[in-house]
Amino acid sequence: MIKVSIVAVILALFPGVLPAQSPDIYYSLGVTLLMDSDYSAAIKCFDKVLQNNDSDVGSLTLRGYAKMKEGKYREALEDFNRAVKIDPDNATAWNHRGLCKKELKNYQSALSDFSRALQLDPKNREALFNRGVLKYFHLNDLKGACRDWQKADSLGHAPSRELWKKYCLTAKKR
């Protein structure tokens, strides 16, 4: 953790330390900074990658994720929109785009994005979980939420199991 913070400080103070032709280094550093929850520094690294290749879907998706974690949902949505335009089969970008739309209270569009992620990857536990949360808390669809959480639970997603136990088991007992 300390190494990452030192690297982030060095990059902030001396932006020319790494050559601009080093997108792989910036990408790897961005991933490391994301894992360390240093979202601002990660965004800067992915910015560098995207300066070199503005259609790098991985960098767009990860930069969007970092922006989302900082609460910059509209900015993140722009990255996810670009990512799915370039790679319409990217289930992760669809799922994260759905999360941004949910936060922006665009619930029906978020539902479509989660469903698209699941069309592309039917075993995407996060998309199942997120769609279940959306259905239960925002769309008043208990049965749909329970189906999604139960399927995600069957795929080993512990948070889905907890919500299924809390909201779906109690509903069945009534």
C-alpha positions in Angstrom: 0.0 0.0 0.0 2.8 2.4 0.8 4.6 1.7 -2.5 1.4 2.6 -4.4 1.0 5.8 -2.6 4.6 6.8 -3.2 4.2 6.0 -6.9 1.1 8.1 -7.0 2.8 11.0 -5.4 5.8 10.7 -7.8 3.4 10.7 -10.7 1.5 13.7 -9.4 4.7 15.7 -8.8 6.6 14.5 -11.8 4.1 13.7 -14.5 6.8 13.1 -17.2 8.6 10.4 -15.2 7.1 7.6 -17.4 7.2 8.1 -21.1 3.9 8.7 -22.8 4.6 5.6 -24.9 4.2 3.4 -21.8 0.5 2.7 -21.8 1.0 -0.8 -20.4 2.8 0.6 -17.4 0.1 3.2 -16.8 -2.6 0.6 -17.2 -0.9 -1.8 -14.7 -0.3 1.1 -12.3 -4.0 2.2 -12.7 -5.2 -1.3 -11.8 -2.9 -1.4 -8.8 -4.1 2.0 -7.7 -7.8 0.9 -8.1 -7.1 -2.1 -5.9 -5.6 0.3 -3.3 -8.8 2.5 -3.6 -6.7 5.4 -4.9 -9.3 6.3 -7.5 -8.1 9.8 -8.3 -4.6 8.5 -9.1 -6.0 5.6 -11.0 -8.1 7.9 -13.2 -4.9 9.8 -14.1 -3.2 6.6 -15.1 -6.1 5.5 -17.3 -6.2 9.1 -18.8 -2.6 8.5 -19.9 -3.5 5.2 -21.6 -6.5 6.8 -23.3 -4.3 9.6 -24.6 -2.4 7.0 -26.5 -5.4 4.9 -27.5 -8.8 6.5 -27.0 -10.6 3.3 -27.8 -9.0 1.1 -25.1 -12.1 -0.5 -23.7 -10.4 -1.9 -20.6 -9.1 1.6 -19.7 -12.5 3.2 -20.4 -14.2 0.6 -18.2 -11.7 0.8 -15.3 -11.6 4.7 -15.5 -15.4 4.7 -15.4 -15.4 2.4 -12.4 -12.9 4.7 -10.6 -15.1 7.7 -11.4 -18.2 5.8 -10.2 -16.4 5.0 -6.9 -15.7 8.7 -6.5 -19.5 9.4 -7.0 -18.9 11.0 -10.5 -21.8 9.0 -12.0 -22.3 11.2 -15.1 -18.6 11.2 -16.0 -18.5 7.5 -15.4 -21.5 7.0 -17.6 -19.7 8.7 -20.4 -16.9 6.2 -20.2 -19.2 3.2 -20.1 -21.2 4.6 -23.0 -18.0 4.8 -25.0 -17.0 1.3 -23.9 -20.2 -0.4 -25.0 -20.2 1.5 -28.3 -16.7 0.2 -29.0 -17.4 -3.3 -27.6 -21.1 -4.0 -27.4 -20.3 -7.5 -25.9 -18.6 -6.2 -22.8 -20.9 -7.4 -20.0 -18.8 -5.6 -17.3 -19.3 -2.3 -19.0 -23.1 -2.9 -19.3 -23.3 -3.8 -15.7 -21.4 -0.8 -14.5 -23.4 1.5 -16.8 -26.5 0.1 -15.2 -25.1 1.0 -11.7 -24.5 4.6 -12.9 -28.0 4.8 -14.3 -29.4 3.4 -11.1 -27.6 6.1 -9.1 -28.9 8.7 -11.5 -32.4 7.4 -10.9 -32.9 6.2 -14.5 -34.3 2.9 -13.2 -35.8 1.4 -16.4 -32.7 2.1 -18.4 -30.6 0.6 -15.6 -32.8 -2.5 -15.7 -32.1 -2.8 -19.5 -28.4 -2.5 -19.0 -28.3 -5.2 -16.2 -30.4 -7.4 -18.4 -28.1 -6.9 -21.4 -25.1 -7.8 -19.2 -26.9 -11.0 -18.3 -27.7 -11.8 -21.9 -24.0 -11.6 -22.6 -23.0 -13.4 -19.5 -25.8 -15.3 -17.8 -23.6 -16.3 -14.9 -22.6 -12.7 -14.1 -23.2 -12.7 -10.3 -22.7 -9.0 -9.9 -25.3 -8.1 -12.6 -27.8 -10.6 -11.1 -27.2 -9.0 -7.7 -27.5 -5.4 -9.0 -30.6 -6.2 -11.0 -32.2 -7.8 -7.9 -31.4 -4.7 -5.8 -32.9 -2.5 -8.5 -36.0 -4.6 -8.8 -36.6 -4.8 -5.0 -35.7 -1.3 -3.9 -36.7 0.8 -6.9 -39.2 -1.2 -9.1 -41.3 -2.9 -6.5 -40.6 -6.4 -8.0 -40.1 -8.7 -5.1 -40.5 -11.9 -7.2 -38.0 -10.8 -9.8 -35.5 -9.7 -7.2 -35.8 -13.0 -5.4 -35.2 -14.9 -8.6 -32.1 -12.9 -9.4 -30.7 -13.2 -5.9 -31.4 -16.9 -5.7 -29.6 -17.5 -9.0 -26.6 -15.3 -7.9 -26.6 -17.3 -4.6 -26.5 -20.6 -6.6 -23.4 -19.2 -8.3 -21.7 -18.5 -5.0 -22.5 -14.8 -4.5 -22.7 -14.4 -0.7 -24.3 -10.8 -0.7 -27.1 -12.2 -2.8 -27.7 -15.0 -0.3 -28.0 -12.5 2.5 -30.5 -10.3 0.7 -32.5 -13.4 -0.4 -32.6 -14.6 3.2 -33.6 -11.2 4.5 -36.3 -10.3 2.0 -37.4 -13.4 0.2 -37.6 -16.0 3.0 -39.6 -13.7 5.1 -42.0 -13.0 2.2 -42.5 -16.7 1.7 -43.4 -17.2 5.4 -46.2 -14.6 5.1 
